[in-house]
Each structure stands twice: as C-alpha cells, then as structure tokens.
Amino acid sequence: MTESKTMRVRADFNGLFGELLCLSHKDTCEDTDGNLVTLQTGMVLTAFDEDADEHGNRDDLIASGVVEPSPRWLRCNGSRWALRIDSHGVRHESELQSSS
C-alpha cells in the first residue's frame, strides 16, 4: 500500500471491464463524504462500492489506480472517465486489514 492516503470516490463496480472501472458519465464523481470531485487524467485514487460480507457486516469493494479518459468503446455507453486498476486488483476492504 502507499504511505499517503489516497482520495476515495464512489463507483459502481457493475461498470468493471477487466482492468478498467467506469468512474463517471460526467466530469465529476462523489467522494466518501458526498463532495463532488472533478476527475482529471493522472489522478491516483481508490474507488469503493458498498458491499457486505456473509454476516451482513459492511465490507466495501475497493480498487486503486489511475484515472484516464474512457476508451472509445466504453464512451459509447456514456462513460467519460475510467480507473485503470493497479496490480492489486479489486478486493474487499477486509483483505487490506488481514494483509497488514
């Protein structure tokens, strides 16, 4: 993990296409507090989607990476910005705590 805390933004992980995650159909998305974040090429951030474990406890899906404009094939579905997911891939937040 990186030492500095990266910004966290909401994303719908139903928009996951291999190593690309659709972040937004606009130029903004929401952070954890509901504030709008203007997306820009090269931003490093962590996307999350609320999820729960088998006992109903919150255990968000997360993926970190670099923001880039959506490729043409994804833009036809309305996506403007995507996250190129890093080598850690998509995982549950609880996996971070167990690997620390």
TORPA-4810 file (N, C-alpha, C, O; in nm, 3 decimals):
<nodes>
NODE_1_0.084_-0.120_0.000_0.000_0.000_0.000_0.088_0.124_0.000_0.203_0.121_0.042_M
NODE_2_0.031_0.232_-0.047_0.104_0.357_-0.046_0.098_0.416_0.093_0.003_0.391_0.168_T
NODE_3_0.198_0.494_0.128_0.202_0.555_0.260_0.100_0.667_0.273_0.034_0.679_0.376_E
NODE_4_0.086_0.749_0.170_-0.010_0.858_0.177_-0.150_0.803_0.148_-0.167_0.711_0.069_S
NODE_5_-0.245_0.861_0.214_-0.384_0.818_0.197_-0.438_0.875_0.067_-0.438_0.997_0.048_K
NODE_6_-0.485_0.788_-0.022_-0.539_0.835_-0.148_-0.686_0.871_-0.130_-0.755_0.819_-0.042_T
NODE_7_-0.733_0.960_-0.216_-0.872_1.000_-0.216_-0.959_0.879_-0.249_-0.923_0.795_-0.332_M
NODE_8_-1.075_0.871_-0.183_-1.170_0.762_-0.210_-1.294_0.821_-0.276_-1.350_0.921_-0.230_R
NODE_9_-1.337_0.757_-0.384_-1.457_0.801_-0.455_-1.550_0.682_-0.475_-1.507_0.566_-0.483_V
NODE_10_-1.678_0.713_-0.482_-1.780_0.610_-0.505_-1.778_0.567_-0.652_-1.758_0.648_-0.742_R
NODE_11_-1.798_0.437_-0.674_-1.808_0.385_-0.810_-1.901_0.264_-0.807_-1.916_0.197_-0.705_A
NODE_12_-1.962_0.238_-0.920_-2.048_0.121_-0.935_-1.964_0.011_-0.998_-1.929_0.020_-1.116_D
NODE_13_-1.933_-0.092_-0.921_-1.845_-0.197_-0.971_-1.913_-0.287_-1.073_-1.852_-0.381_-1.123_F
NODE_14_-2.041_-0.260_-1.103_-2.105_-0.326_-1.218_-2.044_-0.273_-1.347_-2.061_-0.334_-1.453_N
NODE_15_-1.973_-0.159_-1.339_-1.905_-0.100_-1.454_-1.760_-0.144_-1.464_-1.676_-0.068_-1.512_G
NODE_16_-1.730_-0.265_-1.419_-1.594_-0.318_-1.423_-1.573_-0.396_-1.552_-1.648_-0.489_-1.582_L
NODE_17_-1.471_-0.356_-1.628_-1.438_-0.421_-1.755_-1.290_-0.457_-1.751_-1.206_-0.378_-1.795_F
NODE_18_-1.257_-0.574_-1.701_-1.118_-0.615_-1.689_-1.045_-0.525_-1.591_-1.081_-0.519_-1.474_G
NODE_19_-0.941_-0.455_-1.640_-0.865_-0.367_-1.551_-0.916_-0.223_-1.554_-0.853_-0.134_-1.498_E
NODE_20_-1.030_-0.201_-1.620_-1.091_-0.068_-1.623_-1.222_-0.068_-1.546_-1.305_-0.158_-1.560_L
NODE_21_-1.239_0.035_-1.464_-1.363_0.055_-1.390_-1.421_0.189_-1.431_-1.355_0.293_-1.416_L
NODE_22_-1.542_0.189_-1.483_-1.608_0.313_-1.520_-1.631_0.394_-1.392_-1.693_0.345_-1.297_C
NODE_23_-1.582_0.517_-1.390_-1.598_0.603_-1.273_-1.716_0.697_-1.285_-1.788_0.718_-1.187_L
NODE_24_-1.737_0.753_-1.404_-1.841_0.854_-1.415_-1.882_0.878_-1.559_-1.803_0.864_-1.652_S
NODE_25_-2.010_0.914_-1.574_-2.061_0.956_-1.704_-2.058_1.108_-1.714_-2.104_1.166_-1.812_H
NODE_26_-2.002_1.172_-1.610_-1.986_1.319_-1.605_-1.838_1.347_-1.580_-1.755_1.255_-1.582_K
NODE_27_-1.805_1.473_-1.558_-1.666_1.509_-1.527_-1.638_1.506_-1.377_-1.528_1.540_-1.333_D
NODE_28_-1.739_1.466_-1.299_-1.723_1.459_-1.154_-1.774_1.326_-1.100_-1.848_1.255_-1.168_T
NODE_29_-1.734_1.296_-0.979_-1.790_1.185_-0.904_-1.789_1.225_-0.757_-1.734_1.330_-0.723_C
NODE_30_-1.848_1.143_-0.670_-1.856_1.177_-0.528_-1.749_1.107_-0.447_-1.714_0.992_-0.473_E
NODE_31_-1.697_1.180_-0.347_-1.604_1.118_-0.254_-1.684_1.054_-0.140_-1.806_1.050_-0.146_D
NODE_32_-1.616_1.004_-0.039_-1.682_0.934_0.072_-1.780_1.021_0.147_-1.875_0.969_0.207_T
NODE_33_-1.760_1.153_0.146_-1.848_1.245_0.218_-1.957_1.305_0.129_-2.034_1.389_0.174_D
NODE_34_-1.963_1.262_0.003_-2.064_1.314_-0.088_-2.022_1.441_-0.160_-2.102_1.500_-0.232_G
NODE_35_-1.898_1.485_-0.141_-1.847_1.603_-0.210_-1.813_1.567_-0.354_-1.767_1.456_-0.382_N
NODE_36_-1.836_1.661_-0.446_-1.801_1.637_-0.585_-1.652_1.652_-0.607_-1.589_1.747_-0.559_L
NODE_37_-1.595_1.558_-0.679_-1.454_1.558_-0.714_-1.446_1.570_-0.866_-1.506_1.489_-0.937_V
NODE_38_-1.373_1.669_-0.917_-1.354_1.684_-1.061_-1.243_1.590_-1.104_-1.130_1.599_-1.056_T
NODE_39_-1.276_1.499_-1.195_-1.180_1.398_-1.240_-1.086_1.456_-1.344_-1.125_1.536_-1.429_L
NODE_40_-0.959_1.414_-1.336_-0.856_1.458_-1.430_-0.764_1.341_-1.460_-0.742_1.253_-1.377_Q
NODE_41_-0.711_1.341_-1.580_-0.615_1.239_-1.620_-0.497_1.236_-1.523_-0.441_1.341_-1.488_T
NODE_42_-0.459_1.117_-1.480_-0.342_1.100_-1.395_-0.370_1.103_-1.246_-0.280_1.075_-1.167_G
NODE_43_-0.493_1.135_-1.205_-0.525_1.132_-1.062_-0.509_0.990_-1.010_-0.550_0.894_-1.076_M
NODE_44_-0.451_0.976_-0.891_-0.441_0.846_-0.826_-0.546_0.844_-0.717_-0.548_0.930_-0.629_V
NODE_45_-0.634_0.744_-0.722_-0.738_0.737_-0.621_-0.785_0.594_-0.600_-0.746_0.502_-0.672_L
NODE_46_-0.869_0.577_-0.499_-0.928_0.449_-0.468_-1.079_0.460_-0.486_-1.142_0.549_-0.430_T
NODE_47_-1.134_0.370_-0.564_-1.278_0.364_-0.584_-1.334_0.261_-0.487_-1.270_0.160_-0.458_A
NODE_48_-1.456_0.287_-0.438_-1.521_0.190_-0.350_-1.668_0.177_-0.385_-1.730_0.268_-0.440_F
NODE_49_-1.722_0.062_-0.351_-1.864_0.034_-0.369_-1.909_-0.039_-0.242_-1.849_-0.139_-0.203_D
NODE_50_-2.014_0.011_-0.180_-2.060_-0.050_-0.056_-2.099_-0.195_-0.081_-2.169_-0.226_-0.178_E
NODE_51_-2.054_-0.281_0.007_-2.082_-0.424_-0.002_-2.086_-0.478_0.140_-2.055_-0.406_0.235_D
NODE_52_-2.125_-0.603_0.155_-2.132_-0.665_0.287_-2.077_-0.807_0.279_-2.079_-0.870_0.174_A
NODE_53_-2.028_-0.855_0.393_-1.980_-0.993_0.399_-2.098_-1.087_0.422_-2.213_-1.045_0.423_D
NODE_54_-2.067_-1.215_0.439_-2.173_-1.316_0.451_-2.256_-1.300_0.580_-2.362_-1.361_0.592_E
NODE_55_-2.208_-1.219_0.675_-2.280_-1.195_0.801_-2.353_-1.061_0.800_-2.412_-1.022_0.900_H
NODE_56_-2.349_-0.991_0.687_-2.417_-0.863_0.676_-2.335_-0.745_0.725_-2.386_-0.633_0.729_G
NODE_57_-2.208_-0.768_0.761_-2.120_-0.658_0.804_-2.066_-0.586_0.681_-2.032_-0.649_0.580_N
NODE_58_-2.057_-0.455_0.691_-2.006_-0.377_0.577_-1.863_-0.417_0.545_-1.777_-0.423_0.633_R
NODE_59_-1.839_-0.444_0.419_-1.706_-0.481_0.369_-1.698_-0.436_0.224_-1.723_-0.514_0.132_D
NODE_60_-1.663_-0.309_0.205_-1.666_-0.247_0.072_-1.572_-0.313_-0.026_-1.464_-0.360_0.010_D
NODE_61_-1.615_-0.315_-0.152_-1.525_-0.350_-0.262_-1.440_-0.227_-0.288_-1.491_-0.115_-0.286_L
NODE_62_-1.311_-0.246_-0.312_-1.222_-0.134_-0.340_-1.127_-0.170_-0.454_-1.096_-0.287_-0.478_I
NODE_63_-1.082_-0.066_-0.523_-0.981_-0.080_-0.628_-0.908_0.054_-0.638_-0.971_0.160_-0.640_A
NODE_64_-0.777_0.048_-0.645_-0.696_0.169_-0.660_-0.634_0.173_-0.798_-0.614_0.069_-0.862_S
NODE_65_-0.603_0.293_-0.842_-0.540_0.306_-0.973_-0.531_0.450_-1.017_-0.534_0.542_-0.935_G
NODE_66_-0.521_0.468_-1.149_-0.501_0.599_-1.209_-0.619_0.631_-1.301_-0.663_0.546_-1.378_V
NODE_67_-0.668_0.753_-1.290_-0.781_0.799_-1.371_-0.734_0.828_-1.514_-0.626_0.884_-1.535_V
NODE_68_-0.817_0.789_-1.610_-0.790_0.820_-1.750_-0.923_0.838_-1.824_-1.026_0.788_-1.778_E
NODE_69_-0.921_0.909_-1.936_-1.044_0.919_-2.014_-1.088_0.779_-2.057_-1.004_0.694_-2.089_P
NODE_70_-1.217_0.756_-2.058_-1.266_0.625_-2.100_-1.229_0.599_-2.245_-1.233_0.691_-2.327_S
NODE_71_-1.193_0.475_-2.279_-1.165_0.443_-2.419_-1.293_0.455_-2.503_-1.404_0.451_-2.450_P
NODE_72_-1.275_0.468_-2.631_-1.388_0.489_-2.722_-1.497_0.384_-2.704_-1.615_0.418_-2.702_R
NODE_73_-1.459_0.257_-2.690_-1.559_0.151_-2.678_-1.642_0.162_-2.550_-1.753_0.110_-2.544_W
NODE_74_-1.590_0.228_-2.449_-1.666_0.247_-2.326_-1.744_0.377_-2.329_-1.850_0.389_-2.267_L
NODE_75_-1.692_0.476_-2.403_-1.764_0.604_-2.416_-1.898_0.586_-2.487_-1.991_0.663_-2.461_R
NODE_76_-1.909_0.488_-2.575_-2.037_0.468_-2.645_-2.148_0.431_-2.547_-2.266_0.443_-2.580_C
NODE_77_-2.111_0.386_-2.428_-2.208_0.357_-2.323_-2.226_0.476_-2.228_-2.295_0.464_-2.127_N
NODE_78_-2.164_0.589_-2.259_-2.181_0.710_-2.180_-2.071_0.738_-2.081_-2.072_0.843_-2.016_G
NODE_79_-1.975_0.648_-2.066_-1.867_0.667_-1.968_-1.769_0.774_-2.016_-1.724_0.771_-2.131_S
NODE_80_-1.736_0.868_-1.929_-1.636_0.970_-1.962_-1.501_0.940_-1.898_-1.396_0.965_-1.957_R
NODE_81_-1.504_0.887_-1.775_-1.380_0.864_-1.700_-1.376_0.722_-1.647_-1.477_0.665_-1.607_W
NODE_82_-1.255_0.665_-1.649_-1.234_0.529_-1.601_-1.112_0.525_-1.509_-1.026_0.613_-1.514_A
NODE_83_-1.108_0.423_-1.426_-0.994_0.399_-1.339_-0.919_0.278_-1.394_-0.976_0.170_-1.406_L
NODE_84_-0.790_0.297_-1.426_-0.706_0.184_-1.466_-0.655_0.123_-1.337_-0.570_0.181_-1.268_R
NODE_85_-0.706_0.006_-1.304_-0.681_-0.058_-1.175_-0.538_-0.108_-1.167_-0.485_-0.166_-1.262_I
NODE_86_-0.476_-0.085_-1.052_-0.337_-0.127_-1.032_-0.326_-0.278_-1.012_-0.425_-0.350_-1.018_D
NODE_87_-0.204_-0.325_-0.989_-0.177_-0.469_-0.980_-0.245_-0.537_-0.861_-0.248_-0.660_-0.856_S
NODE_88_-0.297_-0.461_-0.767_-0.366_-0.521_-0.652_-0.507_-0.566_-0.688_-0.567_-0.645_-0.616_H
NODE_89_-0.560_-0.516_-0.798_-0.692_-0.558_-0.845_-0.806_-0.511_-0.756_-0.791_-0.419_-0.676_G
NODE_90_-0.919_-0.575_-0.773_-1.038_-0.546_-0.694_-1.039_-0.642_-0.575_-1.017_-0.762_-0.590_V
NODE_91_-1.066_-0.587_-0.458_-1.070_-0.670_-0.338_-1.167_-0.610_-0.236_-1.213_-0.497_-0.251_R
NODE_92_-1.195_-0.687_-0.135_-1.276_-0.635_-0.024_-1.185_-0.563_0.074_-1.069_-0.599_0.091_H
NODE_93_-1.239_-0.462_0.137_-1.161_-0.382_0.231_-1.104_-0.468_0.344_-0.994_-0.441_0.393_E
NODE_94_-1.175_-0.571_0.386_-1.127_-0.658_0.493_-0.997_-0.729_0.455_-0.919_-0.766_0.543_S
NODE_95_-0.972_-0.748_0.326_-0.849_-0.811_0.281_-0.728_-0.722_0.311_-0.618_-0.774_0.332_E
NODE_96_-0.746_-0.591_0.312_-0.637_-0.499_0.345_-0.596_-0.516_0.489_-0.477_-0.518_0.521_L
NODE_97_-0.694_-0.528_0.578_-0.664_-0.540_0.720_-0.597_-0.673_0.751_-0.509_-0.679_0.837_Q
NODE_98_-0.636_-0.780_0.682_-0.577_-0.911_0.710_-0.436_-0.922_0.655_-0.358_-1.006_0.701_S
NODE_99_-0.400_-0.838_0.554_-0.265_-0.845_0.497_-0.169_-0.747_0.562_-0.051_-0.746_0.528_S
NODE_100_-0.218_-0.665_0.655_-0.131_-0.565_0.721_-0.047_-0.630_0.828_0.032_-0.562_0.894_S
</nodes>
